[in-house]
Amino acid sequence: MLNEFTKRLKMLSRPRWTVAVAVVALAGGAATYGFTKIGGTKAGHSEVSSQSRKGLQRYTPTPAEWASLTIEPVTKRAFPKSYLE
């Protein structure tokens, strides 16, 4: 069986080999593109905030905001229903 296959391969002409290699390369490239661009998993946003995804821009408080910054102990509070809906 292997001997028959090698005989058939030897019978192919150079232009047919060229076409066969081109078809295989094209099919492989199309399959790779299909798996990566079309059928692959979509790269969604992670659990990172939209502000940090913007690049090197970052929030810097103004001097007035720094001056009004306070630290308070944790307290338990009840939220109105309007906040929960």
VOBA-1610 file (N, C-alpha, C; in pm, whole numbers, padded with zeros to 5 digits, always signed):
BEGIN
Met+00082-00120+00000Met+00000+00000+00000Met+00087+00126+00000Leu+00190+00127+00083Leu+00280+00241+00087Leu+00358+00252-00043Asn+00389+00139-00100Asn+00462+00137-00226Asn+00378+00200-00338Glu+00247+00171-00340Glu+00158+00230-00440Glu+00149+00382-00423Phe+00144+00425-00300Phe+00135+00569-00271Phe+00259+00642-00319Thr+00375+00585-00292Thr+00499+00650-00336Thr+00510+00652-00488Lys+00460+00548-00553Lys+00462+00546-00699Lys+00374+00657-00755Arg+00257+00677-00695Arg+00167+00782-00742Arg+00227+00921-00717Leu+00295+00937-00606Leu+00359+01066-00578Leu+00468+01097-00680Lys+00543+00995-00719Lys+00650+01015-00816Lys+00595+01050-00953Met+00471+01010-00983Met+00412+01036-01114Met+00362+01180-01128Leu+00345+01250-01018Leu+00295+01388-01025Leu+00400+01479-01088Ser+00353+01568-01173Ser+00445+01662-01237Ser+00474+01780-01145Arg+00576+01857-01180Arg+00617+01971-01098Arg+00503+02075-01083Pro+00431+02111-01190Pro+00322+02208-01173Pro+00211+02158-01080Arg+00184+02028-01086Arg+00082+01973-00995Arg+00128+01980-00850Trp+00257+01954-00826Trp+00311+01966-00691Trp+00298+02109-00641Thr+00328+02202-00728Thr+00320+02343-00690Thr+00177+02380-00653Val+00082+02338-00733Val-00058+02366-00704Val-00102+02297-00575Ala-00060+02172-00557Ala-00098+02100-00435Ala-00044+02167-00310Val+00081+02210-00314Val+00141+02277-00199Val+00071+02410-00173Ala+00039+02483-00279Ala-00030+02611-00263Ala-00169+02592-00203Val-00240+02489-00247Val-00375+02462-00194Val-00367+02425-00046Val-00272+02341-00011Val-00257+02301+00130Val-00220+02423+00216Ala-00130+02508+00167Ala-00091+02627+00243Ala-00208+02723+00259Leu-00286+02741+00153Leu-00402+02829+00159Leu-00507+02776+00256Ala-00531+02644+00251Ala-00628+02584+00343Ala-00581+02597+00488Gly-00452+02577+00510Gly-00400+02592+00646Gly-00410+02735+00696Gly-00381+02831+00609Gly-00394+02971+00648Gly-00538+03010+00676Ala-00629+02961+00594Ala-00772+02991+00615Ala-00821+02928+00744Ala-00778+02807+00772Ala-00820+02741+00896Ala-00766+02815+01018Thr-00642+02857+01012Thr-00583+02932+01123Thr-00656+03064+01144Tyr-00684+03133+01036Tyr-00757+03259+01047Tyr-00896+03235+01105Gly-00962+03131+01058Gly-01096+03101+01109Gly-01097+03071+01256Phe-01000+02993+01303Phe-00996+02959+01445Phe-00962+03079+01532Thr-00874+03166+01485Thr-00832+03277+01569Thr-00924+03398+01562Lys-00979+03428+01446Lys-01058+03550+01430Lys-01208+03527+01438Ile-01255+03420+01381Ile-01399+03400+01371Ile-01451+03309+01482Gly-01396+03192+01495Gly-01450+03094+01588Gly-01385+03093+01723Gly-01282+03168+01744Gly-01212+03169+01872Gly-01293+03238+01979Thr-01246+03227+02100Thr-01314+03294+02210Thr-01295+03444+02198Lys-01397+03515+02233Lys-01392+03661+02228Lys-01315+03711+02350Ala-01223+03799+02325Ala-01145+03857+02434Ala-01225+03973+02492Gly-01293+03947+02602Gly-01372+04051+02666Gly-01290+04125+02769His-01355+04219+02830His-01286+04296+02933His-01280+04214+03060Ser-01172+04228+03130Ser-01158+04158+03256Ser-01228+04238+03365Glu-01205+04201+03486Glu-01268+04269+03599Glu-01198+04401+03632Val-01127+04457+03539Val-01055+04582+03560Val-01149+04697+03524Ser-01143+04804+03599Ser-01232+04916+03574Ser-01202+04982+03441Ser-01300+05054+03390Ser-01283+05121+03261Ser-01178+05232+03270Gln-01159+05290+03387Gln-01059+05395+03403Gln-00918+05339+03386Ser-00893+05219+03437Ser-00758+05165+03426Ser-00730+05111+03287Arg-00834+05085+03206Arg-00813+05038+03070Arg-00776+05150+02974Lys-00785+05274+03017Lys-00759+05386+02928Lys-00611+05408+02902Gly-00527+05340+02970Gly-00384+05357+02948Gly-00316+05422+03066Leu-00230+05517+03039Leu-00152+05579+03145Leu-00224+05692+03216Gln-00341+05729+03168Gln-00416+05835+03235Gln-00464+05781+03370Arg-00455+05866+03470Arg-00505+05824+03600Arg-00560+05944+03675Tyr-00643+05916+03771Tyr-00706+06021+03849Tyr-00608+06073+03954Thr-00597+06204+03962Thr-00516+06267+04064Thr-00603+06370+04136Pro-00624+06353+04266Pro-00708+06447+04339Pro-00647+06588+04340Thr-00736+06685+04341Thr-00691+06824+04351Thr-00651+06852+04495Pro-00578+06961+04521Pro-00544+06996+04659Pro-00667+07012+04749Ala-00775+07067+04693Ala-00898+07083+04773Ala-00956+06947+04810Glu-00950+06851+04716Glu-01002+06716+04747Glu-00915+06647+04852Trp-00782+06666+04843Trp-00695+06609+04945Trp-00725+06670+05082Ala-00752+06799+05084Ala-00779+06867+05212Ala-00909+06819+05274Ser-01008+06783+05190Ser-01137+06739+05245Ser-01141+06589+05275Leu-01034+06516+05247Leu-01030+06373+05269Leu-01026+06344+05419Thr-01115+06259+05464Thr-01118+06220+05606Thr-01127+06069+05617Ile-01087+06018+05731Ile-01097+05875+05760Ile-01192+05860+05876Glu-01292+05774+05858Glu-01393+05753+05961Glu-01402+05605+05991Pro-01447+05572+06113Pro-01465+05430+06146Pro-01584+05371+06068Val-01581+05242+06052Val-01687+05174+05980Val-01813+05174+06064Thr-01926+05206+06002Thr-02055+05203+06072Thr-02155+05125+05988Lys-02254+05071+06053Lys-02358+04997+05985Lys-02472+05094+05955Arg-02518+05097+05829Arg-02623+05187+05788Arg-02726+05112+05706Ala-02849+05158+05714Ala-02957+05099+05634Ala-02976+05184+05509Phe-02982+05119+05395Phe-03003+05190+05270Phe-03151+05196+05238Pro-03197+05308+05184Pro-03336+05316+05141Pro-03360+05217+05026Lys-03483+05171+05011Lys-03515+05075+04905Lys-03484+05130+04767Ser-03492+05260+04750Ser-03467+05318+04618Ser-03324+05292+04570Tyr-03229+05276+04661Tyr-03091+05245+04624Tyr-03076+05099+04580Leu-03160+05013+04631Leu-03146+04870+04605Leu-03218+04826+04478Glu-03299+04909+04421Glu-03375+04869+04302Glu-03309+04912+04175
//
